[in-house]
Amino acid sequence: MSTPAPSTGTPHPGRSGHPGHRSAAPARGRELRRLAVSATVHCLTGCAIGEVLGMVLATWWGWGDVPSIALAVALAFAFGYALTIRPVLRSGLPFRRALRIALAADTVSLVSMETIDNAVMLGVPGAMDAGLTSGLFWGAMAVALAVAFVVTVPVNYVLIGHGRGHAVVHALH
């Protein structure tokens, strides 16, 4: 198993020819599985924060299913991207470049996770109407996030295996 050379913190042209894009040989085998799981945990963290905060706020405000889901998804994407932008900024890249990297690294993973998560939540009878004090709501949310995680790991596996998704972010570390 080979590991990419440590980052110097200085952006340099990579495969894309754009400054700040480091390319490393795509991970393989155990390293690829580890990176896919790590990227999915990262995505799950942003999604869970956004989903829970969105559902709490929407319930507090008395919103229906569609606006609740819209808020939860918007916050899930916001937190997912924020969790990626922070370490990318620490690598020395300017905000606009860090944002482009976060969008490229996380969008497919976040779309996958949010699609599955919300489909499961909507598929559990009564979960969306159960309220924040209900075990049904929290149980459905836990199951929805777990199913979304299981479905999204292979998505990240393929992306990282092709040098996309979080492979770009990991090349900056």
N, C-alpha and C positions, 0 to 999 in steps of 0.2 A: 504494500500500500504506500503510495507516495503522497507526500504532503506538500502543498504549495509553499514557496519561499515566504518567510515572514514579510508582512507589509512594512514598507519604510515610512508610510504615512504620506508619501508624495505621490500625487496622481500621475499616471503616465499612460500613454496610449496603449490600448489593448487590441484585441481582435477587431473591435468595432472601429478603431482608429480615433475614437473620441477621448480627449483627455479625461482622466479620472476613471476610465473603465479598465479595470484590471482583469485579465483573463487568466484563468488557471485551467489546467487539464480537468475536465469533468471528473467528479468523484465516481468511484466504482465500488461494487460489492458492499461490504459492511459499512464503509465510510459513507457511501451514498444513502444507505438505509438510515444511518444515524443522522445525516444532514436532513433527510426528508422528514424524519420524526421531529427533529429540532425545529425545522421551519414550520411544521404543522402545529407544534406546541406554541410557538410564537404567534401564529395566526389565531389559534384557539384563544390565547390570552387576550388579544385585542378584541376578538369577537365576543368573548364572554363578558368583558368589561362593558363593551358597547351595548350588547344585548340586554344585560341585566339593568344597566343604567337607563336605557331606553324604555324598557318595560316598566321599571319603577316610576319613571317620570310620566309616561303615558297613562299608567294606572292612576297615579296621583291626580293627573289632570282630567281623568275620566274619558280618555280617547277610546275610539273603537279599534277593531283589529287592523284595518289598513293603515291608519296614521301611526298606530303603535309599532307595527312592523317597519314602516318607513323610517321612523325615528330610530328604532333599534338598529336597523341596517346602516343608516347613515353614521350613527355613533360607532358601530362595529368597524366600519371602514376607517373612520377618523382615528380611532384608537389603534387599529392595526397598522395604519401608515405611520402614526406618531411613534409607535414602538420600533419601527424600522428607521425612520429619519434620524432619531437621536444618535444611535451609534454611527450612522453614516456621516453625520455632521462632525462627530468626534474624530473621524478619520481625516478631517481637514477639507472636505469638499464644501463648496458654497451651497446655500440653501436650495436654490433652483435645481442644481444637479442632484442633490440629495433627494429632493422631492421626485424628480424623474426616476431615480433608481428605486425609490420606495414604490412608486406606482408600477414600475416594471416588475419588481420583485414580488409584490403582494397581490396584485389585482386578481389574477386567475385563482390563486389560493383562497382569497377572501370571497370571491364570487361562488366558488365551490362550497365553501363552508357555510356561507349565508343561505345559499339555495337549499342545501340539505337541512340545515338547522331550522329554518322557517317552515319547510315542508313538513318536517316531523312535528313541530309545534302545532301547526294547523291540522295535522292528521290525528292528533290525540284529542278525542272528543272532550270538550269542555276546558281544555288547558288554557286557552286564551282568555276565557271568561272566569277562570277560577280565582283570580285575585292573588295578591302577593303573600297573603297569610296561609295560602292553601298548599298542602303537600303535593296535590296534583300539578299545580303550576310548576313548582320547583323540581319535582320528579321528572315532569315532561321536559323542562329546560335542561336538566342534567342528561337525560337520554338523548335529546336532540343534539346537544353539543358533543356527546360521545359518538353518536352515529356520524355526525359531520366530520369529526376527527378521523374516524376510520376510513371514510370515503375520501378525505382530502390528502391523507398520507400518500397514496399512489399518484395523485395529481402532482404533488411536490416532488416525488421520486422521479417522475418523467421529466418535469421541468429542470430539476437540478442535474439529472443525467445528461441533459442536452445543453448544460451551461447557462440555463435561464433561471428565472425566479430567484430564490435566495442564494443560488450559486454566485450571483453577481455581488450580493451583500457580503457573503462569506469571503470573497476574494479581497475585500477591503480590510478585513481583520488582520 
